[in-house]
Amino acid sequence: MNENVDLEGNGQVEPSNETGSGQKAEYDIDLILDIQLDVSVELGKVKMLVNDLLQLGQGSIVDLEKPAGEPLDIYVNAKLVARGEVVVVDEKYGIRVIDVVSPAERVESLA
């Protein structure tokens, strides 16, 4: 039986964790809250010859493959999970998530 249940009476519906034998399995999300993940955002990328890389100096411009205005790719542990756009908050850069990658797209990125 796979029903949705309001476990705490707070209006938030959670999936039932009942096992086939009638026992209720409990999951404690607190167990994973302290796990560190590597989150990175890709603005763009380019392949360069070592000679060209050595010629770079202050004020040099590197053309990226991704056009301006395109969403940035957000990776967690080197896996694409979302896309976003750059925002500035209190003179610091941030990323606003605008699209979460579907499970089908995540599977395709593994290949």
OpenMM code with the backbone's topology and positions (N, CA, C; nanometers):
from openmm import Vec3, app, unit

residues = "MET ASN GLU ASN VAL ASP LEU GLU GLY ASN GLY GLN VAL GLU PRO SER ASN GLU THR GLY SER GLY GLN LYS ALA GLU TYR ASP ILE ASP LEU ILE LEU ASP ILE GLN LEU ASP VAL SER VAL GLU LEU GLY LYS VAL LYS MET LEU VAL ASN ASP LEU LEU GLN LEU GLY GLN GLY SER ILE VAL ASP LEU GLU LYS PRO ALA GLY GLU PRO LEU ASP ILE TYR VAL ASN ALA LYS LEU VAL ALA ARG GLY GLU VAL VAL VAL VAL ASP GLU LYS TYR GLY ILE ARG VAL ILE ASP VAL VAL SER PRO ALA GLU ARG VAL GLU SER LEU ALA".split()
positions = [
    Vec3(0.0843, -0.1172, 0.0000),
    Vec3(0.0000, 0.0000, 0.0000),
    Vec3(0.0885, 0.1231, 0.0000),
    Vec3(0.0663, 0.2134, -0.0922),
    Vec3(0.1502, 0.3321, -0.1050),
    Vec3(0.0608, 0.4555, -0.0984),
    Vec3(0.0203, 0.4933, 0.0230),
    Vec3(-0.0666, 0.6071, 0.0423),
    Vec3(0.0123, 0.7238, 0.0970),
    Vec3(-0.0454, 0.8436, 0.0850),
    Vec3(0.0154, 0.9608, 0.1461),
    Vec3(-0.0504, 0.9851, 0.2802),
    Vec3(0.0300, 1.0208, 0.3809),
    Vec3(-0.0196, 1.0333, 0.5167),
    Vec3(0.0288, 1.1646, 0.5763),
    Vec3(-0.0586, 1.2339, 0.6515),
    Vec3(-0.0196, 1.3530, 0.7274),
    Vec3(0.0250, 1.3035, 0.8638),
    Vec3(0.1593, 1.2833, 0.8799),
    Vec3(0.2112, 1.2177, 0.9992),
    Vec3(0.2064, 1.3042, 1.1243),
    Vec3(0.2206, 1.4339, 1.1113),
    Vec3(0.2311, 1.5183, 1.2288),
    Vec3(0.1127, 1.6132, 1.2442),
    Vec3(0.0129, 1.6016, 1.1602),
    Vec3(-0.1034, 1.6880, 1.1698),
    Vec3(-0.0746, 1.8325, 1.1349),
    Vec3(0.0325, 1.8569, 1.0602),
    Vec3(0.0699, 1.9938, 1.0277),
    Vec3(0.0360, 2.0314, 0.8835),
    Vec3(-0.0399, 1.9478, 0.8156),
    Vec3(-0.0787, 1.9783, 0.6792),
    Vec3(0.0212, 1.9339, 0.5749),
    Vec3(0.1395, 1.8873, 0.6173),
    Vec3(0.2387, 1.8389, 0.5228),
    Vec3(0.2176, 1.6890, 0.5035),
    Vec3(0.1950, 1.6511, 0.3811),
    Vec3(0.1679, 1.5115, 0.3508),
    Vec3(0.2977, 1.4414, 0.3152),
    Vec3(0.3226, 1.3281, 0.3800),
    Vec3(0.4425, 1.2498, 0.3534),
    Vec3(0.4013, 1.1107, 0.3081),
    Vec3(0.4834, 1.0463, 0.2230),
    Vec3(0.4495, 0.9127, 0.1774),
    Vec3(0.4503, 0.8140, 0.2928),
    Vec3(0.3610, 0.7192, 0.2864),
    Vec3(0.3556, 0.6143, 0.3875),
    Vec3(0.4788, 0.5267, 0.3754),
    Vec3(0.5378, 0.4897, 0.4871),
    Vec3(0.6578, 0.4073, 0.4885),
    Vec3(0.6259, 0.2664, 0.5362),
    Vec3(0.5054, 0.2209, 0.5118),
    Vec3(0.4650, 0.0898, 0.5592),
    Vec3(0.5272, -0.0176, 0.4715),
    Vec3(0.5872, -0.1177, 0.5349),
    Vec3(0.6470, -0.2279, 0.4599),
    Vec3(0.5414, -0.3314, 0.4273),
    Vec3(0.5742, -0.4260, 0.3438),
    Vec3(0.4803, -0.5295, 0.3030),
    Vec3(0.4308, -0.6137, 0.4184),
    Vec3(0.5049, -0.6242, 0.5280),
    Vec3(0.4650, -0.7072, 0.6413),
    Vec3(0.3767, -0.6312, 0.7392),
    Vec3(0.3393, -0.5079, 0.7064),
    Vec3(0.2537, -0.4303, 0.7947),
    Vec3(0.3321, -0.3472, 0.8947),
    Vec3(0.4657, -0.3620, 0.8975),
    Vec3(0.5476, -0.2830, 0.9881),
    Vec3(0.5751, -0.1479, 0.9243),
    Vec3(0.5920, -0.0470, 1.0080),
    Vec3(0.6179, 0.0873, 0.9570),
    Vec3(0.7665, 0.1168, 0.9655),
    Vec3(0.8282, 0.1495, 0.8501),
    Vec3(0.9694, 0.1862, 0.8468),
    Vec3(0.9793, 0.3354, 0.8742),
    Vec3(1.0762, 0.3753, 0.9575),
    Vec3(1.0939, 0.5172, 0.9884),
    Vec3(1.2266, 0.5645, 0.9319),
    Vec3(1.2248, 0.6831, 0.8711),
    Vec3(1.3443, 0.7415, 0.8149),
    Vec3(1.3733, 0.8706, 0.8895),
    Vec3(1.4969, 0.8878, 0.9302),
    Vec3(1.5375, 1.0072, 1.0030),
    Vec3(1.6310, 1.0876, 0.9140),
    Vec3(1.5788, 1.1944, 0.8547),
    Vec3(1.6581, 1.2765, 0.7628),
    Vec3(1.7736, 1.3445, 0.8347),
    Vec3(1.7661, 1.3572, 0.9670),
    Vec3(1.8754, 1.4196, 1.0431),
    Vec3(2.0074, 1.3455, 1.0244),
    Vec3(2.0015, 1.2187, 0.9883),
    Vec3(2.1233, 1.1397, 0.9693),
    Vec3(2.2074, 1.1895, 0.8524),
    Vec3(2.1463, 1.2534, 0.7552),
    Vec3(2.2209, 1.2963, 0.6366),
    Vec3(2.2430, 1.4472, 0.6294),
    Vec3(2.1911, 1.5225, 0.7238),
    Vec3(2.2011, 1.6685, 0.7157),
    Vec3(2.3431, 1.7209, 0.7284),
    Vec3(2.4347, 1.6450, 0.7886),
    Vec3(2.5722, 1.6907, 0.8068),
    Vec3(2.6672, 1.6419, 0.6982),
    Vec3(2.6161, 1.5764, 0.5957),
    Vec3(2.7009, 1.5275, 0.4873),
    Vec3(2.7400, 1.6450, 0.3986),
    Vec3(2.8704, 1.6597, 0.3753),
    Vec3(2.9180, 1.7685, 0.2899),
    Vec3(2.9119, 1.7271, 0.1436),
    Vec3(2.8664, 1.8186, 0.0608),
    Vec3(2.8583, 1.7973, -0.0833),
    Vec3(2.9372, 1.9064, -0.1535),
    Vec3(2.9959, 1.8712, -0.2668),
    Vec3(3.0707, 1.9670, -0.3476),
    Vec3(2.9736, 2.0290, -0.4480),
    Vec3(2.9400, 2.1560, -0.4288),
    Vec3(2.8488, 2.2258, -0.5187),
    Vec3(2.9309, 2.3235, -0.6027),
    Vec3(2.9145, 2.3158, -0.7344),
    Vec3(2.9871, 2.4063, -0.8231),
    Vec3(2.8921, 2.4578, -0.9307),
    Vec3(2.9256, 2.5743, -0.9835),
    Vec3(2.8452, 2.6377, -1.0879),
    Vec3(2.9361, 2.6642, -1.2067),
    Vec3(2.8933, 2.6212, -1.3241),
    Vec3(2.9747, 2.6382, -1.4441),
    Vec3(2.9211, 2.7539, -1.5272),
    Vec3(3.0028, 2.8561, -1.5388),
    Vec3(2.9687, 2.9725, -1.6200),
    Vec3(2.9887, 2.9422, -1.7681),
    Vec3(3.0872, 2.8617, -1.7975),
    Vec3(3.1197, 2.8238, -1.9337),
    Vec3(3.2521, 2.7518, -1.9340),
    Vec3(3.2946, 2.7050, -2.0487),
    Vec3(3.4240, 2.6388, -2.0570),
    Vec3(3.4843, 2.6602, -2.1945),
    Vec3(3.6148, 2.6368, -2.2022),
    Vec3(3.6873, 2.6541, -2.3267),
    Vec3(3.8106, 2.5634, -2.3228),
    Vec3(3.8502, 2.5141, -2.4377),
    Vec3(3.9761, 2.4390, -2.4479),
    Vec3(4.0807, 2.5334, -2.5051),
    Vec3(4.1993, 2.5331, -2.4423),
    Vec3(4.3068, 2.6216, -2.4863),
    Vec3(4.4369, 2.5442, -2.4947),
    Vec3(4.5219, 2.5871, -2.5860),
    Vec3(4.6573, 2.5339, -2.5916),
    Vec3(4.7372, 2.5927, -2.4756),
    Vec3(4.8352, 2.5188, -2.4280),
    Vec3(4.9194, 2.5675, -2.3188),
    Vec3(4.9840, 2.6999, -2.3583),
    Vec3(5.0276, 2.7109, -2.4827),
    Vec3(5.0896, 2.8345, -2.5301),
    Vec3(4.9941, 2.9539, -2.5164),
    Vec3(4.8660, 2.9323, -2.5535),
    Vec3(4.7669, 3.0402, -2.5417),
    Vec3(4.7406, 3.0749, -2.3961),
    Vec3(4.7383, 2.9740, -2.3101),
    Vec3(4.7172, 2.9952, -2.1669),
    Vec3(4.8300, 3.0788, -2.1070),
    Vec3(4.9531, 3.0511, -2.1500),
    Vec3(5.0688, 3.1250, -2.0985),
    Vec3(5.0716, 3.2699, -2.1458),
    Vec3(5.0003, 3.2992, -2.2555),
    Vec3(4.9962, 3.4354, -2.3087),
    Vec3(4.8954, 3.5242, -2.2355),
    Vec3(4.8105, 3.4652, -2.1502),
    Vec3(4.7099, 3.5432, -2.0791),
    Vec3(4.7749, 3.6346, -1.9769),
    Vec3(4.7192, 3.7497, -1.9638),
    Vec3(4.7673, 3.8459, -1.8648),
    Vec3(4.6505, 3.9269, -1.8126),
    Vec3(4.6788, 4.0213, -1.7262),
    Vec3(4.5744, 4.1054, -1.6712),
    Vec3(4.5024, 4.1769, -1.7843),
    Vec3(4.3705, 4.1690, -1.7837),
    Vec3(4.2902, 4.2333, -1.8872),
    Vec3(4.2614, 4.1450, -2.0070),
    Vec3(4.3211, 4.0237, -2.0117),
    Vec3(4.2938, 3.9315, -2.1220),
    Vec3(4.1484, 3.8858, -2.1156),
    Vec3(4.0933, 3.8591, -2.2314),
    Vec3(3.9552, 3.8103, -2.2392),
    Vec3(3.9576, 3.6685, -2.2939),
    Vec3(3.8868, 3.5797, -2.2253),
    Vec3(3.8745, 3.4403, -2.2678),
    Vec3(3.7304, 3.4190, -2.3125),
    Vec3(3.7116, 3.3849, -2.4384),
    Vec3(3.5780, 3.3593, -2.4909),
    Vec3(3.5327, 3.2199, -2.4485),
    Vec3(3.4169, 3.2134, -2.3849),
    Vec3(3.3611, 3.0853, -2.3412),
    Vec3(3.2640, 3.0332, -2.4457),
    Vec3(3.2419, 2.9026, -2.4448),
    Vec3(3.1530, 2.8407, -2.5432),
    Vec3(3.0067, 2.8782, -2.5198),
    Vec3(2.9706, 2.9100, -2.3962),
    Vec3(2.8309, 2.9391, -2.3638),
    Vec3(2.8012, 3.0870, -2.3890),
    Vec3(2.6954, 3.1173, -2.4661),
    Vec3(2.6617, 3.2573, -2.4933),
    Vec3(2.6111, 3.3299, -2.3683),
    Vec3(2.6272, 3.4611, -2.3656),
    Vec3(2.5770, 3.5427, -2.2550),
    Vec3(2.4257, 3.5269, -2.2445),
    Vec3(2.3763, 3.5229, -2.1234),
    Vec3(2.2327, 3.5109, -2.1013),
    Vec3(2.1840, 3.3678, -2.0874),
    Vec3(2.2670, 3.2712, -2.1213),
    Vec3(2.2298, 3.1300, -2.1056),
    Vec3(2.2308, 3.0941, -1.9576),
    Vec3(2.1449, 3.0017, -1.9146),
    Vec3(2.1468, 2.9579, -1.7746),
    Vec3(2.2797, 2.8912, -1.7393),
    Vec3(2.3214, 2.9084, -1.6149),
    Vec3(2.4430, 2.8453, -1.5652),
    Vec3(2.4101, 2.7050, -1.5174),
    Vec3(2.5032, 2.6126, -1.5325),
    Vec3(2.4831, 2.4757, -1.4872),
    Vec3(2.5271, 2.4626, -1.3420),
    Vec3(2.4431, 2.3996, -1.2591),
    Vec3(2.4722, 2.3789, -1.1173),
    Vec3(2.4968, 2.2303, -1.0962),
    Vec3(2.6141, 2.1983, -1.0432),
    Vec3(2.6544, 2.0594, -1.0216),
    Vec3(2.6651, 2.0296, -0.8729),
    Vec3(2.6239, 1.9107, -0.8334),
    Vec3(2.6472, 1.8595, -0.6984),
    Vec3(2.7255, 1.7304, -0.7150),
    Vec3(2.8454, 1.7282, -0.6562),
    Vec3(2.9362, 1.6134, -0.6711),
    Vec3(2.9539, 1.5766, -0.8179),
    Vec3(2.9779, 1.6775, -0.9007),
    Vec3(3.0069, 1.6641, -1.0435),
    Vec3(2.8894, 1.6108, -1.1258),
    Vec3(2.7688, 1.6113, -1.0716),
    Vec3(2.6493, 1.5689, -1.1447),
    Vec3(2.5583, 1.6891, -1.1632),
    Vec3(2.5146, 1.7133, -1.2860),
    Vec3(2.4252, 1.8251, -1.3159),
    Vec3(2.2915, 1.8037, -1.2452),
    Vec3(2.2500, 1.9000, -1.1613),
    Vec3(2.1239, 1.8863, -1.0891),
    Vec3(2.0268, 2.0008, -1.1177),
    Vec3(2.0787, 2.1165, -1.1640),
    Vec3(1.9898, 2.2301, -1.1857),
    Vec3(2.0572, 2.3323, -1.2767),
    Vec3(1.9783, 2.4327, -1.3140),
    Vec3(2.0294, 2.5458, -1.3900),
    Vec3(1.9832, 2.6726, -1.3203),
    Vec3(2.0626, 2.7775, -1.3327),
    Vec3(2.0276, 2.9001, -1.2625),
    Vec3(2.0806, 3.0232, -1.3321),
    Vec3(2.0573, 3.1369, -1.2681),
    Vec3(2.1040, 3.2642, -1.3202),
    Vec3(2.1767, 3.3400, -1.2097),
    Vec3(2.2695, 3.4250, -1.2510),
    Vec3(2.3495, 3.5015, -1.1555),
    Vec3(2.2639, 3.6126, -1.0954),
    Vec3(2.2760, 3.6300, -0.9627),
    Vec3(2.2131, 3.7419, -0.8935),
    Vec3(2.3188, 3.8069, -0.8048),
    Vec3(2.2976, 3.9329, -0.7711),
    Vec3(2.3871, 4.0033, -0.6797),
    Vec3(2.3063, 4.0382, -0.5553),
    Vec3(2.3553, 3.9926, -0.4393),
    Vec3(2.2894, 4.0187, -0.3118),
    Vec3(2.3930, 4.0767, -0.2171),
    Vec3(2.3682, 4.1968, -0.1679),
    Vec3(2.4618, 4.2639, -0.0765),
    Vec3(2.6042, 4.2637, -0.1322),
    Vec3(2.6185, 4.2991, -0.2580),
    Vec3(2.7474, 4.3078, -0.3266),
    Vec3(2.8212, 4.1739, -0.3363),
    Vec3(2.7492, 4.0636, -0.3253),
    Vec3(2.8071, 3.9301, -0.3429),
    Vec3(2.7278, 3.8590, -0.4519),
    Vec3(2.7982, 3.7744, -0.5262),
    Vec3(2.7320, 3.6974, -0.6304),
    Vec3(2.6601, 3.5776, -0.5702),
    Vec3(2.5491, 3.5419, -0.6317),
    Vec3(2.4745, 3.4231, -0.5933),
    Vec3(2.4112, 3.3637, -0.7169),
    Vec3(2.3446, 3.2521, -0.6993),
    Vec3(2.2766, 3.1843, -0.8098),
    Vec3(2.1312, 3.1624, -0.7714),
    Vec3(2.0405, 3.2035, -0.8578),
    Vec3(1.8979, 3.1744, -0.8393),
    Vec3(1.8656, 3.0520, -0.9235),
    Vec3(1.8152, 2.9477, -0.8597),
    Vec3(1.7800, 2.8250, -0.9313),
    Vec3(1.6534, 2.8517, -1.0112),
    Vec3(1.6609, 2.8263, -1.1409),
    Vec3(1.5446, 2.8495, -1.2270),
    Vec3(1.4880, 2.7198, -1.2846),
    Vec3(1.5663, 2.6115, -1.2782),
    Vec3(1.5197, 2.4842, -1.3340),
    Vec3(1.5944, 2.3704, -1.2667),
    Vec3(1.5205, 2.2729, -1.2161),
    Vec3(1.5817, 2.1535, -1.1585),
    Vec3(1.5783, 2.0448, -1.2647),
    Vec3(1.6905, 1.9782, -1.2825),
    Vec3(1.7030, 1.8765, -1.3867),
    Vec3(1.6137, 1.7574, -1.3533),
    Vec3(1.5408, 1.7095, -1.4524),
    Vec3(1.4515, 1.5960, -1.4326),
    Vec3(1.5336, 1.4686, -1.4131),
    Vec3(1.4736, 1.3679, -1.3489),
    Vec3(1.5456, 1.2404, -1.3320),
    Vec3(1.5906, 1.1804, -1.4652),
    Vec3(1.5109, 1.1969, -1.5702),
    Vec3(1.5488, 1.1429, -1.7013),
    Vec3(1.6752, 1.2114, -1.7533),
    Vec3(1.6860, 1.3440, -1.7364),
    Vec3(1.8051, 1.4162, -1.7796),
    Vec3(1.9272, 1.3748, -1.6973),
    Vec3(1.9071, 1.3491, -1.5665),
    Vec3(2.0181, 1.3059, -1.4831),
    Vec3(2.0715, 1.1711, -1.5283),
    Vec3(1.9828, 1.0811, -1.5667),
    Vec3(2.0255, 0.9492, -1.6158),
    Vec3(2.1023, 0.9652, -1.7459),
    Vec3(2.0549, 1.0537, -1.8353),
    Vec3(2.1234, 1.0766, -1.9619),
    Vec3(2.2643, 1.1324, -1.9404),
    Vec3(2.2810, 1.2167, -1.8377),
    Vec3(2.4126, 1.2760, -1.8130),
    Vec3(2.5136, 1.1747, -1.7609),
    Vec3(2.4671, 1.0614, -1.7130),
    Vec3(2.5580, 0.9578, -1.6643),
    Vec3(2.6278, 0.8857, -1.7789),
    Vec3(2.5655, 0.8862, -1.8960),
    Vec3(2.6214, 0.8124, -2.0108),
    Vec3(2.7354, 0.8872, -2.0756),
] * unit.nanometer
topology = app.Topology()
chain = topology.addChain("A")
for resn in residues:
    res = topology.addResidue(resn, chain)
    for name in ("N", "CA", "C"):
        topology.addAtom(name, app.Element.getBySymbol(name[0]), res)
